[in-house]
Each structure stands twice: as C-alpha cells, then as structure tokens.
Amino acid sequence: MDDVDILHSEKDGAMVVVAQNNGVHVCWYCGDMFEHWHGSKKRGVEVAGGEWGTRIMLHAMCVGKKPKESRKSFFNQAVSSIQTNKLIAKVTKPFINP
C-alpha cells in the first residue's frame, strides 16, 4: 500500500479512509482489491478502526481478524501525517503575507 483515499460513506456521509496500491483501492488488512458485487466476500465494508474512531474500508471476510502490524502501522502513519500537515498549516498561516 502506497497511498490513502478519503471517501464519503454511502450510509451517512461520514469520511471513510481507504488504502490504495498503485491508485487502486485495497483492503487495509490483506491488501487485495475490492469486488463490487453485493454477495462477494471481497466487497468493501466500513469498519470503525484505529484509536481515533476513523472509519476504514475492509473486505467483508477480513472484518474481525487480528490486525497485521504492518497494515496497522501504515494506517497510524497516514493519519499522523495528515494531522501533522494540518498543524503546520495552522501554525504558519498567520505568517503568510497576502
């Protein structure tokens, strides 16, 4: 996995973080692509993940499995990076000349 994408939930419009590999949405747990038909075990489902309560996209068959450390750390790094960028922008904004 090399990137993340943020989608809006079809249920209630909340943000859902989806992992990407070469521009394709993949499962945070196993890294495989999603299938888009309703009966598939590889369809994407929203799950509350991480200690921040952010929703992530997993395969239906991967929900409830013990997190793999490499996937978990990538998720934590991605969220920390986003938070750091927001903080830098907030701190430097007053010093930018119009």
DADA-V832124 format. One line per field, one symbol per residue. phi: phi as a letter, one per 20 degrees, with the letter a starting at -180 (. if undefined). psi: psi as a letter, one per 30 degrees, with the letter a starting at -180 (. if undefined). burial: b if it has 24 or more other C-alpha atoms within 12 Angstrom, else e. A space follows every 50 residues. Layout:
phi: ???
psi: ???
burial: ???
This chain:
phi: .caccddefffcnffcedfcclndfcffednefedddgeffdfececfcm eenffcdcfgfefnfffegffffffffffffffffffffffegfeeef
psi: kgllkklkkfegglkkkklkjhgkklkeefgllkkgkefkfglkkkkjll ffgkklklleffkflkkkeeeeeeeeeeeeeeeeeeeeeeefeffkk.
burial: bebbbeeeeeeeeeebbbbbeeeebbbbbbbbbbeeeeeeebbbbbbebb eeebbbbbbbebbeeeeeeebbebbbebbeeeeeeeeeeeeeeeeeee
